[in-house]
Structures are given as C-alpha cells and as structure tokens.
Amino acid sequence: MNQLKSKGKPNGKKPAPEEKKLYLEPEYTKSRITDFEFKELVMLPREIDLNEWLASNTTTFFHHINLQYSTISEFCTGESCQTMAVCNTQYYWYDERGKKIKCTAPQYVDFVMSSVQKLVTDEDVFPTKYGKEFPNSFESLVKKICKYLFHVLAHIYSSHFKETLALELHGHLNTLYTHFILFIREFNLVDPKETTIMDDLTEVLCSSSGSSSNGSGNGSSNSAGAQNHVKER
C-alpha cells in the first residue's frame, strides 16, 4: 500500500534536552499482567504455515494496540500532541502519492489505524477462506504494518505514560510491548534501526523475557547516540 510510507533523516537542529523517562523507573517496568514466557509464545508452531501465523498475530496486535491507544486517546489531542513525536524523533505521514504530510499525533494514529484496518479486512491481502493464497507482497505489508504499530506504542510511552499510570494500565502496556517486540524480532519484521529509539525500554522489558538479542545486538549502545539528535521521519 502506497500510503504506508515514511522516511527519516537528521534535520540539523540542536538536540533538545532529554527529559527523564518515567516509563524506565524500576517500580513501573516490573509491572506486568502475566509472567508468561513470551519468547516461546511467539515461535512458529509446528505444522502451522508461516503466513497464517504472521496474519493471525499481526491482526491481534493491531486490535490490542488500537485498544491500548483508545484508553489515552482523549489526552492525545491536536493541542497536546501537535506532532507525532517519540522522544527526539518526529514522524510524518506520506499519502498514496508520496506527499509528505505534517500532522498531529491523533491524525497520524488515525491514518495508521485506518490503513491497517483496510488491509487486515481485505480478503485479497489477509485471506480467511480455505484454499486462498496470500499475495506475494504479504510479508512486506506485514513489515510496514508492524513498523507503524511500533510508532503508536512508542508514542504512548513517550507522551502518555503518565495518563497510562493514572489509569493503572501500565502493566497492560508493558506486557503488550514486550510481546510485540519479541514477535517482530523473532521474524525480523522491523529494522532494528527503526526501534532503536526505544532500545532502553526494550532492554529492560525484554531482557527478563528471555531475549536480549535477535536483532537488538548493539542496540542499547546505539540508543544514546540516536536520541541525542533530533530526527524527522
């Protein structure tokens, strides 16, 4: 889908002072709704088709992340979130003609959710009928979907963790994030450079879930440098 596009590059501006990240506080990172071993949960079961597994999980993550965002959507407004920002990175939407669109965070999330909803309900892309084949472009579409779902999760942490705490839903958010990250790592669905911006959180949450590798590699060492530069995507 042409509308699922973004680009990133440094904009040359001086880095903004880095604020203390509340979501990294130990009293909050240890909060989960289950201690289940997600590393085992994301692995492809025997005799299950890879595309079927990707389709099932991607659709489930879409619904769960959409639901998680809905809990704080009243606080994510055009006034409070004038750009789709995560730490020192600002994301832009690109329409079907490749035109760069600067939008508020709620607009960006709406673009993401509307586009993904259209894809996961398209029988030609996410077939549900027996015998119908997945398109050749299926894996690339799943990768784009996961990249944009990651943006939404990262924005919740970066801009709305206080509200999530007030709602006592940080355990749900941490659990969802851990499950999602381990899934995209297991199948290499998102470029590690794309998720570097949240490597500090990923290291804390996923290290206790049996995964400190699978694409993360030197991610934590790259994180500090990456977040010292204001970027546009």
Buried (B, 14 or more C-beta within 10 A) or exposed (E): BEBBBBEBEEEEEEEEEEEEBEBBEEEBBEBBEEEEEBBEEBEBEEEEEEBEBBBEBBBBBBEBBBEBBEBBBEBBEEEEBEBBBBBBBBBBBBEEEEEEEBBBBBBBBBBBBEBBEEBBEEEEBBBEEEEEEBBEEBBEBBBBBBBBBBBBBBBBBBBBBEBBBEBEBBBBBBBBBBBBBBBBBBBEBBEBEBBBBBBBBBBBBBEBBEBBEBBBEEBBEBBEEBBEBBBBB
